[in-house]
Amino acid sequence: MYYFIIISPIVILGFGLYIKKMYKIKMQEQLDEQVEQKRLAQIQALKEQEKFRLEQDRLRLEYEHRNKLYQLNTHKIRLTLYNFRRDLKKFIYLYELVVVRNYWVDEPFYSKFYELLIVMEKNEFMIVDQNAKVITMNLRDYNNQVQTSKAYEVYSSADIVKSVIQTSMQNILQYKKQDAQNIVIAICIFVLEKSVHYLSKEVPGKRIIALLHDYKNEKNIRQIIEMIEEKNTSLKFVHDAFKQALNTVETYPYNDSEVHKPLQLPRKLPQKFLQEF
């Protein structure tokens, strides 16, 4: 009887320690399982990313094979092209992405796209951030006259154009070459039509559209812009890219009391010169 009284607490204590140990083991197993699931999920995500990358590479190779007539294996092709490194600062990468990588130097697309880049390079177009607060200020000038001005946040239209085209490029390349080129031109016009000219407050829509009056694909481009505006399924990726740009591109402070600057539209494009491509 005395042995039972002495042993029972030991047994209970031992059983308790056993339960505690088993609980720790179970918790550790659950933790290990969670870690393993997370690891497997990361591996799966990496596989999906690699699969996506390979698919994009396949599409690009297929596109180049379909649209590139030939490529010399021993010498680079020498063509008469614009000096984009001299003429462009904001759009060097975009030029390389659109023109150089895809060999899009065929006319009339090449010159029209370059003209739009030059227009955006020489002018500061902006899109007002509709979510930003407008601050109205009343200040007295040197003549003691009250001047009212407004300050608000704006996007650089150049930044928006770059973001939209970069985001959309893989989808654009799935179209036939001429259609793809028309979409690129349409994106530039689509963004500029939503812009105002920095400082002068001039809405450049009509004057920008005038840049297309001598372009043979003007009608198709206008139709593409309408489809983007209407969020047409086939071009919804452009509207989505535009919306994404408005959420990610940096904004800048702007005060409308600054000195006006005239809108600059080039009378003629820079001269081309022979270069390797």
Beta strands, then each sheet from edge to edge (+ up, - down):
strand 1: 78-81
strand 2: 125-128
strand 3: 135-140
strand 4: 146-156
strand 5: 196-197
strand 6: 251-255
strand 7: 273-276
sheet 1: 1+ 7-
sheet 2: 3+ 4- 2+ 5-
sheet 3: 3+ 4- 6+
end
